[in-house]
Amino acid sequence: MPHRARPMTAILIFFGVNVVLESTINPVYDFICFLPYWERRRERIRRERERGSNNEISSVN
């Protein structure tokens, strides 16, 4: 074999890379998911649904 197998080193590197990636992705995920744009969009959609359900109820009566 041209190289020695080092499973413990490979496992430690794998977990180390995952820890670094996870610690850098969390702030990015939080920034993107909790932008005020999404909050305003969610509220707008909720208001439109309420208006639609109110219109359906009034048209039935």
C-alpha positions, 0 to 999 in steps of 0.5 A: 500500500502506498500510504498507511490507513489512519482511520482515527485521524480521518475521523477527527478531521471529518468531525473537525471540518463538520464543526467548523462548517456548522459553526459558520453556517448557523449565523448565515442561516439565521441571517437569511431566515429571520430577515425582516423581509420574510416577516413582512411577507408572512404577515402580508400573506396572513392578511390576504388569507384572512381577507379571503376567508372573510370574503368567502364567509360574507358571500355565503351569508 
